[in-house]
Amino acid sequence: MKIVVVGMGAMGSVYASLFCEAGHEVWGVDSWAEHVEAIKLRGLRLDGASGSRIISDIKVTSNILDVGNCDVCIIATKASGVGAVAHLIGSVIGKNALVLTIQNGLGAGERISEYMSTDNLLLGVAEGFGASIVAPGHAHHNAMNLIRIGELTGGISERLLGMETLWQEAGFSVKAFDDITQLIWEKFICNVTFSAPCTVFDKTVGEVMADPSCWNVAVGAAKEAFTIAVAKKVNLSFIDPVEYVTSFGSRMPNARSSMLLDHMAKRLSELDAINGMVPILGRELGIPTPYNDTLVATVRALEEKF
């Protein structure tokens, strides 16, 4: 099968590596020229939970036009890049290609729909990989936790089950769900809890949880997102947001949020799709969001210095 991974950051590199090792023809597309050239010259080095090795058979390019038609397209960019990717791939990957987009935050499906048909679109949520780019051509991941996938409009389809099997056979823990919206929101609430607070306070997940003042802010942000989810009648699997995010965070105390990692690298973050979405939805519903308002303003101020 021909698989293209658009966005060869930390997570995209993990996806591309395991699919290539499973015997598929894998293309990686990324705008980071130094990363692309390093993979071309030396292969992609991957280490961490799945072992340490170099994968030399991944075809990489900075130009999506080099790829041509494919069977599966995985969009693994930051949330802010999804629209631009959809604009590019719509006429390149072929009308029969199945597209799976895996991002943090909300709104990926909506952004994609502005540029291409969503008839062949599946949504995914990845949890607990702890992936990072060590250097150009070198990715690391701390774990191999669950990837949840689902149809944009819900339900279990034959193609969804086929995608589940494809990922499982490549060594991933993947499960198809009939209500991916629920899972996206549950991950979103966890992201809201830790993304901006870890960034603003420059602390790991565990350090934020251990500091009463920091944890109060993080929990306040979580409660705002939870209140919005309830107002939107999202079918959440829990009724106590504090218990839920505490359990989530306790499983990865040494982790840094992806937003904090972006700031450490002087990169703009996914703020708009995570904590930045809470004030927008809050205003639409008439729900106050003072914790997220403050966090968003603070992160934007930090990013203005990049």
N, C-alpha and C positions, 0 to 999 in steps of 0.2 A: 504494500500500500504506500502511496506517496502522501507524506504528511509535511505540511509547512507550519513552522512555529514563528509567528510574527511577534518579535520582542524577545531577544535573547539575553534578557537580564538573568537574575538569579534563578527565578522559577522557570522561565523559558528554557534556560540551559539544562535544568534537571529534566524537563519534559523531553527535550530534543535528545538528550543522551540516552535515556532509557528506551525511547522508541527506536533509536538507531541500533542499539544493542539487541533489540527484539527482531531485527532483520528488515525494518522498513526503510524506504528511501526517505530520508529526512532533510529538509531544507530549513535553515534558520535565517531569518531576516532581521536586521537591526541597523539603526542609523549610527551607532557608535563604531566609527571606522577602525579605531585601534583594536577593539574587541574582535571585530570581524577579521581583521588581518592576522591577529594572533591565532585565531582558530584555524585559519587557512594554512598558516605556516607550521604550527605545532600541534594542531588538534585541540579539542576542548578538554581541559583538565577538570575532572569532577571528583570531589572527595567529600567525606562525611558519612551519613547513615547508610548509604548504599555501597560504601567502599571507595577506595582511591584508585583511579585509573585515568587514562587518556583515551578519548574517543576521537578517532581520526577520520571517520567516514561521513561526518555531517557536512553537507554542502551549505556554505554560508555566503550571504550577499547583503549589500546595502540597498539593492534595487529589486523591489518585488517583481518587476517585469522579467527578471531572470528566471523566475520559478516556473511560470506557466500553470496549466491546469493541474489540480491536485484532488485527492480524495477527501482529505480532512485538513482544515485550516484551524489552528489553535491561536487565538489572540491572547498573548500574554504580556501586553504592554501595561503601563500604568493606566489608570482610569482616564486620565486626561488625554491619552493618545488614541483611545478607542475610535473616536469619530474620524480622525485622520486616516487610520488604518482601514476602516470600512470604506472610506472614499476611494482608497487605492485598490483594495482587493476585489471590489465588486465586479469589475470587468476583467479580472486577471485569472482568478483561481478556477473559473468554470462554473456553469450554472448548477451542476450537480454536486459540487463540493459541500460537505457538511462543515459548518462553522461552529466552533465551541469557544466562547469567550470566558475567561477566568480572571476576574479582577476583584479588588477590595472595593467596598462602598456600594452605592446605589446608582442606577441609571444607565448601566452599560447597554442594555437592550434598546432603550430609548435613543441613546446616542447613535447606535448602529443603524437604527431605522431611518435616520435622517439621510443616510447615504446609500443604503442598499436594502433589498428585500430581506425580511427576517423569516422567510418561509423555511430556510434550512438552518436556522440558528438555534443552538442549545446554550444554556447558561451553566456556569460552573462556579463552585466555591471551594477553595483550597484551604486547609486548616493545618497549622502546626508543622510546616516544613522548616521554618527558621533558616531560610536560604539567603545567601549573600554572595556578591561578587568580590573575590579576594583581590584580583588583578585582571587585566585584559586576558581573556582566554582561560580564566580559572574561576570556577564556581564551587561553593560549598553549601551543604545543607545539613541541618542538625537532626532531622527526623524525616519519616515517610508516613505522615498521618493521612487522614481521609480526604479524598476529593469527592464532593457531591455534585451530581449533574442532573439537569432536568430540562424539560421542554419550556419554552418561553410562556406558553399558554397553559401549562400544567398537563398532568396525565402521564401515563407510561406508554411509550410507543415502541415499535419494533426497532426503529433506528436508534432510539435512546438506549435500549438494551444492547444493541450492537456496539455502540460507543462505550458502554460500560465494559463489555467483554474485551474490546480493543485495548483499553487502558489496563485492565486486570492482567491480560496476557503479557503486557510489557512490564509488569512488576509493581504496578501502583495499587494502592487500596482505594477503590472507587465504588461508589454506590449510586444507582439511579433512584431518584425520588419523584413522586408525583406532584409535590408542591415545592418547587425550588424557591419561590418567593419567600416562604417561611424561613428557609435556611439562609438565604441572602440577608434577610433582616436580622436573624439571630447572630450571624457573623458581624453584621454591621454594628449592632449594639456593642459587641465586644471590641470592635475596632474603634468606635467612638470613645469607649472607656479608656483605652490605652494609647491610641495614636497621638493625639495632640497633647495629652498630659505628659506622656513620656518625653515628648519633644520639648515642651515648654520648660519642664523641670530637669531635663537632661538626665533621666534616670531609666534604669531597666524596669521591666514590669514588676519584678519583686521589690525593687526599691520604692517604687510608687506605692505599692500596697503596704509596705512597712512604715511609711511616713504618714501619720494621721492627717496632716494638712493636705498633702498631695492626694491621698486616697479620697478625702472628702470631695475634692474637686472632680476627680475621675468618676466617682459614684454619682455625683450631681449631673455630669454629662451623660452618663448611662441612663439615669432615670428620665432625663428629657427625651432621649431617643426612644426609650420604652414607652413613654406616654404617647408619643406620636404614633408608634406602631399599633398600640391599642386603639387609638382614635381612628386609624386607617383600617381597623378590623383585620390586621395580619394574624394569622393562625399560629401564634407562638406556642412553643412546647413547654413554657415555664410561666409562672405568675410572679416570681420574686426576682427582679433583675439584679439585685445586689448579690444574691446567692449564686445566680448564674454566672455573672462576670467574675466573681471571686473564684469559683471553680475553674473557669477558663484560665484566669491569670495564674493560679497556683500551679498549673501544669507546666508553665514555662517562665519561672521566676528570673532566669538569667537572660531572657530575650530582650532585645531592643526592638521597638516598633519600627516598621518599615519607614514611617515618617521621620523618626529620629535618625535612622540610617541615611535617609536622603539628606537631611540637614548636615550630618557629619561629613557627607561628600559634597556639600554646597550645591545640592540639586533641589529644584522645586518639587514639592511633595504632592500627594493625592488629596490634599486638604479639601478641595471643592467636592470630592465624591464621598468624603467621610464626615468629619466634624462640620465641614462647611454646609452639608446638606441639612443638618438639623435646624439651624435658624430659618432656612428657606421653607422647609416643610412646616415648621412651627408657625411662621407667619401666615401660611396658607390656611392653617387650621385654627389660628387664634391661640396657640399654646406658647407661653413664654419660654425662652431658652437662654437664660442669662449665663449659665456656665459655658455653653458652647459659643455664645456670642463673644465672651471674653477670651476663650481659648483660640478661636478663629482669628480674632483681631491680633492676638499676641503672635501667633504663628506667621500671619501675614507680615507683621512688622519685622520678624526675624528673616523672612525670605526676601524682603526688600533690600537686605544688606548683601545678598549673594552677588 
